[in-house]
Amino acid sequence: MVERINELPLAAAFATLFVIVMIRANATYWIARGVRAGAGKSRFRLRLDRDAMPRAERLVARWGAGAVALSFATIGLQTAINATAGAMRMPLRRYLPAVVVGSLIWATIYSALGTAIVVALRSVTGS
C-alpha cells in the first residue's frame, strides 16, 4: 500500500493519507467511548463515578483538543491520546476540529516525507 501511495501525485497522496488517518483516529475515539459506556454499566461504574473522573473529563474537554491536534506530530502518542479523548467523552464540537487539524498535520508530514524519500532514492539509483 505504501508503494501505491508513493506513486500517486503529491495532492492525491496527501488526500489518501488524510482520509486514512481520519478513519483511524475517529475509530479509536469511538471504540474508547464505547468501552467507557460499557464500563459505566458494569461493576467499574463505582470507580467511574468518583470525584476524580468528572474533573478529568472537564480537563480533557477544556484542554484536550490541543493535545489531540499536536499528537499527530509525534510518534506513538496518537492512539493513546485519541483513545483518552474518547474514554473521557471529549465533546465532538472540540474533538472533530482537533482531529481534522491533527490529520492535516500528519498527512502533510508523511506525504512530504514520502515524496522526499522517493526523490532521494531516484537520485541515488538514477531512475
C-alpha positions in Angstrom: 0.0 0.0 0.0 2.8 2.4 0.8 4.3 1.9 -2.6 0.9 2.7 -4.2 0.7 5.9 -2.2 4.3 6.8 -3.2 3.3 6.5 -6.9 0.5 9.0 -6.5 0.8 12.7 -7.3 1.5 14.7 -4.1 -2.0 16.0 -3.8 -3.6 12.6 -4.2 -1.1 11.1 -1.7 -1.9 13.8 0.8 -5.7 13.3 0.4 -5.3 9.5 0.8 -3.2 9.8 3.9 -5.6 12.4 5.3 -8.6 10.0 4.8 -6.7 7.0 6.3 -5.7 8.9 9.5 -9.1 10.4 9.9 -10.7 7.0 9.8 -8.1 5.5 12.2 -8.3 8.4 14.7 -12.1 8.5 14.8 -12.4 4.7 15.1 -10.0 4.9 18.1 -12.1 7.7 19.6 -15.4 5.8 19.2 -14.1 2.4 20.3 -12.8 4.0 23.5 -16.0 5.9 24.0 -17.9 2.7 23.6 -15.7 0.9 26.1 -16.3 3.7 28.6 -20.0 3.5 28.1 -19.9 -0.3 28.7 -17.7 0.2 31.8 -20.3 2.6 33.1 -22.8 -0.3 33.1 -20.5 -2.7 34.8 -19.1 -3.2 38.3 -16.5 -0.5 37.3 -19.3 2.1 37.5 -18.4 2.9 41.1 -14.9 3.8 40.1 -16.1 6.0 37.2 -18.4 7.9 39.5 -15.7 9.1 41.9 -14.9 12.7 42.1 -11.7 12.5 40.1 -13.4 11.2 36.9 -15.7 14.2 36.3 -12.7 16.6 37.0 -10.6 14.6 34.5 -13.4 14.8 31.9 -13.7 18.5 32.4 -9.9 18.9 32.0 -9.9 16.8 28.8 -13.0 18.7 27.4 -11.3 22.0 28.0 -7.6 21.3 27.1 -7.7 18.0 25.2 -8.2 19.5 21.8 -4.7 20.8 21.7 -3.3 17.5 22.8 -5.3 15.7 20.1 -4.0 18.0 17.4 -0.4 18.0 18.5 -0.3 14.2 19.0 -0.3 13.8 15.2 3.2 15.4 15.1 4.5 12.7 17.4 5.3 9.0 17.1 3.5 6.7 19.4 1.1 9.0 21.2 -1.7 9.4 18.6 -3.6 6.3 19.5 -3.3 6.8 23.3 -4.5 10.4 23.1 -7.4 9.7 20.8 -8.4 6.8 23.0 -8.2 9.0 26.0 -10.4 11.7 24.3 -13.0 9.0 23.6 -12.9 7.4 27.1 -13.1 10.8 28.7 -16.0 11.7 26.5 -14.5 14.8 24.9 -17.3 16.7 23.2 -17.4 16.3 19.5 -17.5 20.0 19.0 -14.0 20.1 20.3 -12.7 16.7 19.2 -13.6 16.9 15.5 -11.8 20.2 14.7 -8.8 19.0 16.6 -8.7 15.7 14.8 -9.0 17.4 11.4 -6.1 19.8 12.3 -4.1 16.8 13.5 -4.9 14.8 10.4 -3.8 17.7 8.2 -0.5 17.8 10.1 0.0 14.1 9.8 -0.8 13.9 6.1 1.5 16.9 5.4 4.4 15.3 7.3 4.0 11.9 5.7 3.2 13.0 2.2 6.2 15.4 2.2 8.4 12.8 3.8 7.3 10.1 1.3 8.0 12.4 -1.6 11.4 13.4 -0.3 12.3 9.7 0.2 11.2 8.8 -3.3 13.1 11.7 -4.8 16.2 10.8 -2.8 16.0 7.1 -3.9 15.5 8.0 -7.5 18.6 10.3 -7.4 20.7 7.6 -5.8 19.5 4.8 -8.1 19.5 7.1 -11.2 16.0 6.0 -12.2 
